[in-house]
Amino acid sequence: MTKALIVIDVQNDFCPGGALAVTGGDEIVAGINALTGDFDAVVLTQDWHPAGHSSFASSHDGLEPFGTVEMPYGPQVLWPDHCVQGSSGAAFHPKLNTDAADMIVRKGYNPAIDSYSAFFENDHETPTGLHGYLQTRGIDTLVMVGLATDFCVNFSAVDAANLGYDVTVRADLCRAIDLDGSLAAAMDGMAAAGAKVA
């Protein structure tokens, strides 16, 4: 069994004071740092949007954050502008041990499509390259932590399970947005895909 820790989007904009703050998002940093030495590989994901990204509510006249719009790839939640490339909001939380990372996967940089999952953009087809990397390392077991449980962690865990990985989500080292019941739906979806929530 070869294990990787996948640390999802522990960035300033998802922590208190950020543009899309997840309640308690900074509370998980110390626990994540304490885990990094226990794994054969550590991968960090980083939301990395160009200014004016199509998932930003500000890119759609008259539409507000947290509404939904239909995109060519399906329904898309509209977000406040966040994790804009090169901004302080897109940077990792200053206390996160980024030195432990073997790889950083940047996602959401295509202006026309959002990317929640560490494995695929929201069309569920365009790969990020993470799967290929893990395969070449011989990694079959993943533990996922980070932000937010009901979006990027959820999509990553479901995709990983569907790709055949043994997946565990450490719920104590994640925090959720919980938008209109999204947390309960995510928990059900991860379980249905075969991901374990510990």
Contacts in CASP RR format, 6 or more apart in sequence:
PFRMAT RR
TARGET T0000
AUTHOR 0000-0000-0000
METHOD contacts of the structure
MODEL  1
MTKALIVIDVQNDFCPGGALAVTGGDEIVAGINALTGDFDAVVLTQDWHP
AGHSSFASSHDGLEPFGTVEMPYGPQVLWPDHCVQGSSGAAFHPKLNTDA
ADMIVRKGYNPAIDSYSAFFENDHETPTGLHGYLQTRGIDTLVMVGLATD
FCVNFSAVDAANLGYDVTVRADLCRAIDLDGSLAAAMDGMAAAGAKVA
1 140 0 8 1.000
1 141 0 8 1.000
1 166 0 8 1.000
2 40 0 8 1.000
2 137 0 8 1.000
2 138 0 8 1.000
2 139 0 8 1.000
2 140 0 8 1.000
2 141 0 8 1.000
3 38 0 8 1.000
3 39 0 8 1.000
3 40 0 8 1.000
3 41 0 8 1.000
3 139 0 8 1.000
3 141 0 8 1.000
3 142 0 8 1.000
3 143 0 8 1.000
4 39 0 8 1.000
4 40 0 8 1.000
4 41 0 8 1.000
4 42 0 8 1.000
4 43 0 8 1.000
4 134 0 8 1.000
4 137 0 8 1.000
4 139 0 8 1.000
4 141 0 8 1.000
4 142 0 8 1.000
4 143 0 8 1.000
5 32 0 8 1.000
5 35 0 8 1.000
5 36 0 8 1.000
5 38 0 8 1.000
5 39 0 8 1.000
5 41 0 8 1.000
5 42 0 8 1.000
5 43 0 8 1.000
5 142 0 8 1.000
5 143 0 8 1.000
5 145 0 8 1.000
6 43 0 8 1.000
6 45 0 8 1.000
6 118 0 8 1.000
6 142 0 8 1.000
6 143 0 8 1.000
6 144 0 8 1.000
6 145 0 8 1.000
6 156 0 8 1.000
6 160 0 8 1.000
7 32 0 8 1.000
7 42 0 8 1.000
7 43 0 8 1.000
7 44 0 8 1.000
7 45 0 8 1.000
7 96 0 8 1.000
7 101 0 8 1.000
7 145 0 8 1.000
7 146 0 8 1.000
8 45 0 8 1.000
8 118 0 8 1.000
8 144 0 8 1.000
8 145 0 8 1.000
8 146 0 8 1.000
8 147 0 8 1.000
8 152 0 8 1.000
8 153 0 8 1.000
8 156 0 8 1.000
9 45 0 8 1.000
9 46 0 8 1.000
9 47 0 8 1.000
9 83 0 8 1.000
9 146 0 8 1.000
9 147 0 8 1.000
9 148 0 8 1.000
9 152 0 8 1.000
10 25 0 8 1.000
10 28 0 8 1.000
10 29 0 8 1.000
10 32 0 8 1.000
10 44 0 8 1.000
10 92 0 8 1.000
10 93 0 8 1.000
10 96 0 8 1.000
10 146 0 8 1.000
10 147 0 8 1.000
11 46 0 8 1.000
11 47 0 8 1.000
11 83 0 8 1.000
11 89 0 8 1.000
11 90 0 8 1.000
11 91 0 8 1.000
11 92 0 8 1.000
11 93 0 8 1.000
11 147 0 8 1.000
12 18 0 8 1.000
12 88 0 8 1.000
12 89 0 8 1.000
12 90 0 8 1.000
12 91 0 8 1.000
12 92 0 8 1.000
12 93 0 8 1.000
12 94 0 8 1.000
13 19 0 8 1.000
13 20 0 8 1.000
13 21 0 8 1.000
13 47 0 8 1.000
13 82 0 8 1.000
13 83 0 8 1.000
13 87 0 8 1.000
13 89 0 8 1.000
13 90 0 8 1.000
14 20 0 8 1.000
14 21 0 8 1.000
14 22 0 8 1.000
14 25 0 8 1.000
14 47 0 8 1.000
14 82 0 8 1.000
14 83 0 8 1.000
14 147 0 8 1.000
14 148 0 8 1.000
15 21 0 8 1.000
15 22 0 8 1.000
15 24 0 8 1.000
15 25 0 8 1.000
15 26 0 8 1.000
15 93 0 8 1.000
15 147 0 8 1.000
16 23 0 8 1.000
16 24 0 8 1.000
16 25 0 8 1.000
16 26 0 8 1.000
18 82 0 8 1.000
18 89 0 8 1.000
19 80 0 8 1.000
19 81 0 8 1.000
19 82 0 8 1.000
19 83 0 8 1.000
19 89 0 8 1.000
20 79 0 8 1.000
20 80 0 8 1.000
20 82 0 8 1.000
20 83 0 8 1.000
22 147 0 8 1.000
22 148 0 8 1.000
22 175 0 8 1.000
22 176 0 8 1.000
22 177 0 8 1.000
23 175 0 8 1.000
24 175 0 8 1.000
25 147 0 8 1.000
25 175 0 8 1.000
26 93 0 8 1.000
26 95 0 8 1.000
27 175 0 8 1.000
28 145 0 8 1.000
28 146 0 8 1.000
28 147 0 8 1.000
28 172 0 8 1.000
28 173 0 8 1.000
28 174 0 8 1.000
28 175 0 8 1.000
29 93 0 8 1.000
29 95 0 8 1.000
29 96 0 8 1.000
30 95 0 8 1.000
31 173 0 8 1.000
32 96 0 8 1.000
32 97 0 8 1.000
32 145 0 8 1.000
32 146 0 8 1.000
32 173 0 8 1.000
33 95 0 8 1.000
33 96 0 8 1.000
33 97 0 8 1.000
33 100 0 8 1.000
35 143 0 8 1.000
35 145 0 8 1.000
35 173 0 8 1.000
36 42 0 8 1.000
36 97 0 8 1.000
36 100 0 8 1.000
37 100 0 8 1.000
39 143 0 8 1.000
40 137 0 8 1.000
40 139 0 8 1.000
41 102 0 8 1.000
41 103 0 8 1.000
41 134 0 8 1.000
41 137 0 8 1.000
41 139 0 8 1.000
42 100 0 8 1.000
42 101 0 8 1.000
42 102 0 8 1.000
43 101 0 8 1.000
43 102 0 8 1.000
43 103 0 8 1.000
43 104 0 8 1.000
43 105 0 8 1.000
43 118 0 8 1.000
43 130 0 8 1.000
43 133 0 8 1.000
43 134 0 8 1.000
44 92 0 8 1.000
44 96 0 8 1.000
44 98 0 8 1.000
44 101 0 8 1.000
44 103 0 8 1.000
44 104 0 8 1.000
44 105 0 8 1.000
45 104 0 8 1.000
45 105 0 8 1.000
45 106 0 8 1.000
45 107 0 8 1.000
45 118 0 8 1.000
45 130 0 8 1.000
45 152 0 8 1.000
45 156 0 8 1.000
46 83 0 8 1.000
46 90 0 8 1.000
46 92 0 8 1.000
46 104 0 8 1.000
46 105 0 8 1.000
46 106 0 8 1.000
46 107 0 8 1.000
47 82 0 8 1.000
47 83 0 8 1.000
47 90 0 8 1.000
47 107 0 8 1.000
47 108 0 8 1.000
47 115 0 8 1.000
47 152 0 8 1.000
48 83 0 8 1.000
48 85 0 8 1.000
48 90 0 8 1.000
48 106 0 8 1.000
48 107 0 8 1.000
48 108 0 8 1.000
48 109 0 8 1.000
49 55 0 8 1.000
49 56 0 8 1.000
49 81 0 8 1.000
49 82 0 8 1.000
49 83 0 8 1.000
49 84 0 8 1.000
49 85 0 8 1.000
49 90 0 8 1.000
49 108 0 8 1.000
49 109 0 8 1.000
49 111 0 8 1.000
50 84 0 8 1.000
50 85 0 8 1.000
50 109 0 8 1.000
50 111 0 8 1.000
51 81 0 8 1.000
51 84 0 8 1.000
51 85 0 8 1.000
52 58 0 8 1.000
52 59 0 8 1.000
52 81 0 8 1.000
52 111 0 8 1.000
53 59 0 8 1.000
53 81 0 8 1.000
53 84 0 8 1.000
53 108 0 8 1.000
53 111 0 8 1.000
53 114 0 8 1.000
54 71 0 8 1.000
54 76 0 8 1.000
54 111 0 8 1.000
54 112 0 8 1.000
54 113 0 8 1.000
54 114 0 8 1.000
55 76 0 8 1.000
55 77 0 8 1.000
55 78 0 8 1.000
55 79 0 8 1.000
55 114 0 8 1.000
56 78 0 8 1.000
56 79 0 8 1.000
56 80 0 8 1.000
56 81 0 8 1.000
56 82 0 8 1.000
57 63 0 8 1.000
57 64 0 8 1.000
57 65 0 8 1.000
57 66 0 8 1.000
57 67 0 8 1.000
57 78 0 8 1.000
57 79 0 8 1.000
57 80 0 8 1.000
58 80 0 8 1.000
58 81 0 8 1.000
60 69 0 8 1.000
60 78 0 8 1.000
63 69 0 8 1.000
63 78 0 8 1.000
64 78 0 8 1.000
65 78 0 8 1.000
65 79 0 8 1.000
65 80 0 8 1.000
66 77 0 8 1.000
66 78 0 8 1.000
66 79 0 8 1.000
66 179 0 8 1.000
67 77 0 8 1.000
67 78 0 8 1.000
68 75 0 8 1.000
68 76 0 8 1.000
68 77 0 8 1.000
68 78 0 8 1.000
69 75 0 8 1.000
69 76 0 8 1.000
69 78 0 8 1.000
70 76 0 8 1.000
71 113 0 8 1.000
71 114 0 8 1.000
71 122 0 8 1.000
72 123 0 8 1.000
73 113 0 8 1.000
73 121 0 8 1.000
73 122 0 8 1.000
73 123 0 8 1.000
73 124 0 8 1.000
74 122 0 8 1.000
76 114 0 8 1.000
76 122 0 8 1.000
77 151 0 8 1.000
77 179 0 8 1.000
82 89 0 8 1.000
83 89 0 8 1.000
83 90 0 8 1.000
84 90 0 8 1.000
85 109 0 8 1.000
92 98 0 8 1.000
98 104 0 8 1.000
103 130 0 8 1.000
103 133 0 8 1.000
105 118 0 8 1.000
105 128 0 8 1.000
105 129 0 8 1.000
105 130 0 8 1.000
107 115 0 8 1.000
107 116 0 8 1.000
107 117 0 8 1.000
107 118 0 8 1.000
107 121 0 8 1.000
107 128 0 8 1.000
108 114 0 8 1.000
108 115 0 8 1.000
108 121 0 8 1.000
109 115 0 8 1.000
110 121 0 8 1.000
110 126 0 8 1.000
113 121 0 8 1.000
113 122 0 8 1.000
113 123 0 8 1.000
113 126 0 8 1.000
114 121 0 8 1.000
114 122 0 8 1.000
115 121 0 8 1.000
115 122 0 8 1.000
115 128 0 8 1.000
116 122 0 8 1.000
116 151 0 8 1.000
116 152 0 8 1.000
116 154 0 8 1.000
116 155 0 8 1.000
116 156 0 8 1.000
117 128 0 8 1.000
117 152 0 8 1.000
117 155 0 8 1.000
117 156 0 8 1.000
117 158 0 8 1.000
117 159 0 8 1.000
118 128 0 8 1.000
118 130 0 8 1.000
118 152 0 8 1.000
118 156 0 8 1.000
118 159 0 8 1.000
118 160 0 8 1.000
119 127 0 8 1.000
119 128 0 8 1.000
119 129 0 8 1.000
119 130 0 8 1.000
119 131 0 8 1.000
119 156 0 8 1.000
119 159 0 8 1.000
119 160 0 8 1.000
119 163 0 8 1.000
120 126 0 8 1.000
120 127 0 8 1.000
120 128 0 8 1.000
120 159 0 8 1.000
121 128 0 8 1.000
124 159 0 8 1.000
131 163 0 8 1.000
134 142 0 8 1.000
134 165 0 8 1.000
139 165 0 8 1.000
140 164 0 8 1.000
140 165 0 8 1.000
140 166 0 8 1.000
141 165 0 8 1.000
141 166 0 8 1.000
141 168 0 8 1.000
142 160 0 8 1.000
142 165 0 8 1.000
142 166 0 8 1.000
142 167 0 8 1.000
142 168 0 8 1.000
143 167 0 8 1.000
143 168 0 8 1.000
143 169 0 8 1.000
143 170 0 8 1.000
144 153 0 8 1.000
144 156 0 8 1.000
144 157 0 8 1.000
144 160 0 8 1.000
144 167 0 8 1.000
144 168 0 8 1.000
144 169 0 8 1.000
144 170 0 8 1.000
144 174 0 8 1.000
145 153 0 8 1.000
145 169 0 8 1.000
145 170 0 8 1.000
145 173 0 8 1.000
145 174 0 8 1.000
146 152 0 8 1.000
146 153 0 8 1.000
146 173 0 8 1.000
146 174 0 8 1.000
146 175 0 8 1.000
147 153 0 8 1.000
147 174 0 8 1.000
147 175 0 8 1.000
148 174 0 8 1.000
148 175 0 8 1.000
148 176 0 8 1.000
148 177 0 8 1.000
149 169 0 8 1.000
149 171 0 8 1.000
149 174 0 8 1.000
149 175 0 8 1.000
149 176 0 8 1.000
149 183 0 8 1.000
149 186 0 8 1.000
150 176 0 8 1.000
150 177 0 8 1.000
150 178 0 8 1.000
150 179 0 8 1.000
150 181 0 8 1.000
150 182 0 8 1.000
150 183 0 8 1.000
150 185 0 8 1.000
150 186 0 8 1.000
151 177 0 8 1.000
151 182 0 8 1.000
151 186 0 8 1.000
153 169 0 8 1.000
153 174 0 8 1.000
153 186 0 8 1.000
154 186 0 8 1.000
154 189 0 8 1.000
154 190 0 8 1.000
157 167 0 8 1.000
157 169 0 8 1.000
157 190 0 8 1.000
157 193 0 8 1.000
157 195 0 8 1.000
158 189 0 8 1.000
158 190 0 8 1.000
158 193 0 8 1.000
158 195 0 8 1.000
160 167 0 8 1.000
160 195 0 8 1.000
161 167 0 8 1.000
161 190 0 8 1.000
161 193 0 8 1.000
161 194 0 8 1.000
161 195 0 8 1.000
162 193 0 8 1.000
167 194 0 8 1.000
167 195 0 8 1.000
167 196 0 8 1.000
168 195 0 8 1.000
168 196 0 8 1.000
168 197 0 8 1.000
168 198 0 8 1.000
169 190 0 8 1.000
169 195 0 8 1.000
169 196 0 8 1.000
169 197 0 8 1.000
169 198 0 8 1.000
170 198 0 8 1.000
171 197 0 8 1.000
171 198 0 8 1.000
172 198 0 8 1.000
176 182 0 8 1.000
176 183 0 8 1.000
176 186 0 8 1.000
177 183 0 8 1.000
187 197 0 8 1.000
190 197 0 8 1.000
191 197 0 8 1.000
END
